[in-house]
Amino acid sequence: HRTYFPREGLEFLAEYTVPTTRELEDQTVKRTSVWRLP
């Protein structure tokens, strides 16, 4: 999770793991979240 991401006023909906490659990221699987704006 990003430290600069403001969570106030947003509604958390889901979290997923997404496969990626070492060429793009530091891990082969990254977590991502889905948030809803009011």
N, C-alpha and C positions, 0 to 999 in steps of 0.2 A: 504494500500500500504506500501511496505517496504521502509524504509528510506535509506537502503544500496543498493537498486536496481538502477543500472546505466541506465538511459533512453536515454542517448546520443547514437546515432548510431542505435537505434532500432525503428521499426515502430509499433505503436499500431494498433491492428486489431479488438479486441472485448473485452467486459467485460461481465461476467456471474455471476449470483448468484447460489451458490451451497449449497444444504441442507446438514447439518451435525448434529452431536449430541453433547450434552453438555459434554459427556464423552471424546470427542476428542478435542473440541474447546470451546472457551468462549461464542460463539453464536450459534444459531441453523441454521443460514444461513451465509455463508461467500462469499465475493466477490473475484473473480479471474479474471485475465487479460491474454490475449493472445498477445504476441509480436513476431515480425518477425526480424530475424537477416539479415543483409545486404548480 
